[in-house]
Amino acid sequence: MPVVLKWMNPEVAKVRPYEPGRPIETVARELGLDPATICKLASNENPLGPSRRARLAVRRNLEHAHLYPDGYAFELREKVAAAQNVKPGQILFGNGSNEIIEFLGHAFLGPERSLVVSQYAFVVYKLVAQMFGGRVIEVPAKEMGHNLSAMARAVEHDTSMIIVCNPNNPTGTLAGEAQVHRFLDHVPANVLVVFDEAYAEICLGRMPDTIGLVREGRPNVICLRSFSKAYGLAGLRIGYAVGPESVIQALERSRQPFNVNRLAQDAAVAALDDQAFLTRTRRTFRRGRDQYEEACRELGLEFVRSYANFILIKVGDGAHVTRELMKRGVIVRPMAPYQLPEYIRISFGLPDENTRCVAALKEILPRKS
Ligand SMILES: Cc1ncc(COP(=O)(O)O)c(C=O)c1O
């Protein structure tokens, strides 16, 4: 080990870095392909791009890029507060909702704390817990989704936080309102319950109204939302949390002054007004889900019913199928990092992209008769 690493934080040294979906440019370089011919269906992005209103806002405001952003994000804060009917002080913005997961780690995790998560939930929770030296209590999934009653029962004396990913990435499962209420009734008041709802606005089912619980004054519930998915702003990095003011203030302590850049704030303000774009986005994803479900039935492949903009499919050897798809210019996500080596996760693209992906799957996995 190089001597310079002698003083590295041992908890951080243990972390296995997150493996994101492979960028188009990287795959093009490695396989000698034209980037324009590659379709990326690996990171649950919005294939429609950013909304037109968001694009215009960014162009307009680029001129002010030499000025630091408003660290308080006044305009966006007012807008989100009005849209969610909460107080401005109940909102916190992050450089993507990922950054807020890190703030949660700073504030609530450490060597004498544990975090309850579900098996097959978004892997970043575990990485953040590890980074802060927190213990992870992983509760076995039920039908690939969260077993919420078992998660409530899994709370131990040192549990500071439970994270519920809803809809869940990468399985796409959704926990409904009644289930969420029953679960909350069994969680002790000193445990913070985080609902990660990155896919809420595009959910292809009925989302439980968890922000409503915050509005009603539940002291231990916080919800995370993202502009990366429904609003098509993944590249600008912006997300937010809605929670009790006391919890938001606790998280604010680790936020850097200018964590959310100026263009991201401007784009988010504009995107919130673009309801037509949201409608088009939901339509695109619903169609995508139909396309893949139909293909799976044709090919005799098992899949998990998804309420988000991706689908988990059992293909046998996930790494092999991912490689073969990549050779054909389609980037998807192998699921071995989630201990699901037989599966791949495909994000819904535009209809033509989905058709291309399905055609490639048919070549790689011809139906056995
Ligand atoms: C469940 C979940 N939470 C959070 C994130 C991070 O989103 P953001 O781009 O807002 O950081 C993702 C991204 O894929 C996700 O799937």
The ligand as an SDF file (V2000), in Angstrom:
LIG
                    3D

 16 16  0  0  0  0  0  0  0  0999 V2000
  -33.8460    5.0590   -6.2790 C   0  0  0  0  0  0  0  0  0  0  0  0
  -32.9050    6.1210   -6.6890 C   0  0  0  0  0  0  0  0  0  0  0  0
  -32.5930    7.0810   -5.8140 N   0  0  0  0  0  0  0  0  0  0  0  0
  -31.7700    8.0840   -6.1370 C   0  0  0  0  0  0  0  0  0  0  0  0
  -31.1850    8.1320   -7.3780 C   0  0  0  0  0  0  0  0  0  0  0  0
  -30.2570    9.2460   -7.6760 C   0  0  0  0  0  0  0  0  0  0  0  0
  -30.8870   10.1850   -8.4440 O   0  0  0  0  0  0  0  0  0  0  0  0
  -30.2810   11.6380   -8.6800 P   0  0  0  0  0  0  0  0  0  0  0  0
  -29.9470   11.6900  -10.1200 O   0  0  0  0  0  0  0  0  0  0  0  0
  -31.3750   12.5640   -8.2680 O   0  0  0  0  0  0  0  0  0  0  0  0
  -29.0770   11.7650   -7.8090 O   0  0  0  0  0  0  0  0  0  0  0  0
  -31.4530    7.1490   -8.3240 C   0  0  0  0  0  0  0  0  0  0  0  0
  -30.8110    7.1770   -9.6270 C   0  0  0  0  0  0  0  0  0  0  0  0
  -30.8700    6.3130  -10.4190 O   0  0  0  0  0  0  0  0  0  0  0  0
  -32.3330    6.1130   -7.9590 C   0  0  0  0  0  0  0  0  0  0  0  0
  -32.6310    5.1420   -8.8040 O   0  0  0  0  0  0  0  0  0  0  0  0
  1  2  1  0
  2  3  1  0
  2 15  2  0
  3  4  2  0
  4  5  1  0
  5  6  1  0
  5 12  2  0
  6  7  1  0
  7  8  1  0
  8  9  2  0
  8 10  1  0
  8 11  1  0
 12 13  1  0
 12 15  1  0
 13 14  2  0
 15 16  1  0
M  END
$$$$
